[in-house]
């Protein structure tokens, strides 16, 4: 089937199978490499993307379900002020180790700060609860998100 949707702000048309996941479409057919294949069952969050502004596990979404919708990945959000601040804070706060979870973490953090510019630590932890990190223990990730939030508000 021919699928039409907005990817990182640009309308695209591409071929998709009725049973193909959004993860496979993005990564294998469209070359979007920030979307990682982790568990393939929606547990790790490595494949997190935004669909109409909401974080979703792309391994659980069938590609045809994004027809006429907006899909955003790290590649499309990289230059947005919130994402730039998040990336800088992740680097400065040592929130990146192996980096496998980082794109999904950044997407979840971006979704949170887009809706809630002054989250509590508990709200940050809840927002990234669908993203597993095997390296950092989350302390530096949470700190980075809170630091980015403060800087975006001009407090840091």
C-alpha angles and dihedrals in degrees: 000000000000111000124199122194142135113265115190091337098314124102110234137179121208142158115264134174117235090241098040118119123233087240092059093045094050099041105033104030103027099033097234099158100179088073103085130202107228123145098349090216103081097260106107106043095220089127096050116146133161118255110189088342097307123111113243136170102249091204088068098046120084110227095234089062091071093062108139091000135112121254120187128189134180089269090062097041098044096100097042113111094240093050093045089054092046093051092048092049092047090054096043094045096046092243092146125074116146089000098218094119095037100094092050092045091050092049092050091046091048091052090050097048091044090061101027114031093182107043124172120236089257091053090050091050090049092049093054096038091107092057119081122207119188096187116044109041088230096262094108092040092055090045091051093052092048091046091050089050091052093048092048088055091047094248099112 
